[in-house]
Amino acid sequence: KSAFEESGASSRVVSYINLADAPIVERISTPRTALTAAEYLAFEEGMHILVVMTDITSYAEALREISSAREEVPSRKGYPGYLYSDLSTLYERAGMVKGKKGSITLIPILTMPNDDITHPIPDLTGFITEGQIVLSRELFQKNIYPPVNILPSLSRLMKDGIGDGYTREDHDQVQSQLFALYSKVIEVRSLSQIIGEDDLTEIDKIYMEFGREFEQNFLNQNFDESRTIEKSLDIAWDLFKLFPKIELDRLESKYIEKYGRW
């Protein structure tokens, strides 16, 4: 609340807060109350609303507690069998309504128990939502901000909103190439822990260097930095210069000639 007041945004914020010492049943109703308010503002008042719900893990644990009190048959890790359908009643209230001006964008935030992405809560959330941003404890400890782990992160809508006419023509191939190179970085890092970085091949040493540069220059941003997509793509092309062109098998030659600047 203090942060909203200091930034002058408090007049544009509606918040529903369930405290830890409040009744469990209130935790079940709080997100639904918030979404009802969002629907009113979006579809009756024509506003574009961002809903941030945190923490879904606490919500699911409250659901498990109520299910246990009802003596319902538990499913995975003691959560009720209807956890999937219950979460969907929250997540799927986001979107647009035909004939209405407003919209609702929903960002549910959850903490993964024991950092396990296969835990029922993040697992089912990933099935329902249109994408996920996974934060890395390891990157956070390296002072990388934001500490986004790109490998498990995904967007199911990205393919329909990038490329010529949306962002830049090379966007799709650049993101695919970055993903492939960083995947290889993780493999090489695992190998280096066994044999040592000095005994890696020359190309593997390039991957190690790319991994460091990628995290420091591409992922890492200042808290108040407003980086454009074009700027990010240009940084990616600078990183590609570390490799011989034969390693860049996801990029068409026309884009290498146009944006490569070798």
Secondary structure as UniProt FT lines:
FT   HELIX           2..7
FT   HELIX           10..12
FT   TURN            20..21
FT   HELIX           24..43
FT   STRAND          48..54
FT   HELIX           56..69
FT   TURN            70..71
FT   HELIX           76..78
FT   TURN            81..82
FT   HELIX           83..91
FT   TURN            92..93
FT   STRAND          95..96
FT   TURN            98..99
FT   STRAND          103..109
FT   HELIX           113..115
FT   TURN            117..118
FT   HELIX           120..128
FT   STRAND          131..132
FT   HELIX           137..141
FT   TURN            142..143
FT   TURN            150..152
FT   STRAND          154..155
FT   HELIX           158..160
FT   TURN            164..166
FT   TURN            169..170
FT   HELIX           171..195
FT   HELIX           197..199
FT   HELIX           202..213
FT   HELIX           214..219
FT   TURN            223..224
FT   HELIX           229..240
FT   TURN            241..242
FT   HELIX           245..247
FT   TURN            249..250
FT   HELIX           253..259
//
